[in-house]
Amino acid sequence: MSRTDEVVSRALAVVAASRALREKHEKHRREVYKRVQIASLKRPSIPKGIQLRLNLQ
C-alpha cells in the first residue's frame, strides 16, 4: 500500500468516526428534547371539589 493510499484510508476512517459521533450526539439530543417536551406539557387543571363522571359503559 502506498503512502497516498494510507493517508486516504486514514482520512476516510476519521470522517466515518466523526459522522458516527455526530449521529450519536444527535440521537441523544433528540431523546433529551423529547423528554423535555413531555415534562413541559401543561397538566389539566381540575378544581377541587369537582367530581368527574366515570363512564363505565
KASUL-V50807 format. One record per backbone hydrogen bond with DSSP energy under -1.0 kcal/mol. NH is the residue of the N-H (numbers start at 1). CO is the residue of the C=O. E is the energy in kcal/mol with one decimal. If there is no record, write none. Layout:
nh/co/e
NH/CO/E
NH/CO/E
This chain:
nh/co/e
6/2/-2.0
7/3/-2.3
8/4/-2.5
9/5/-2.6
10/6/-2.5
11/7/-2.3
12/8/-2.4
13/9/-2.0
14/10/-2.2
15/11/-2.3
16/12/-2.4
17/13/-2.4
18/14/-2.4
19/15/-2.5
20/16/-2.4
21/17/-2.3
22/18/-2.5
23/19/-2.6
24/20/-2.1
25/21/-2.4
26/22/-2.4
27/23/-2.4
28/24/-2.2
29/25/-2.7
30/26/-2.3
31/27/-2.2
32/28/-2.4
33/29/-2.6
34/30/-2.1
35/31/-2.0
36/32/-2.3
37/33/-2.4
38/34/-2.2
39/35/-2.4
40/36/-1.9
50/47/-1.2
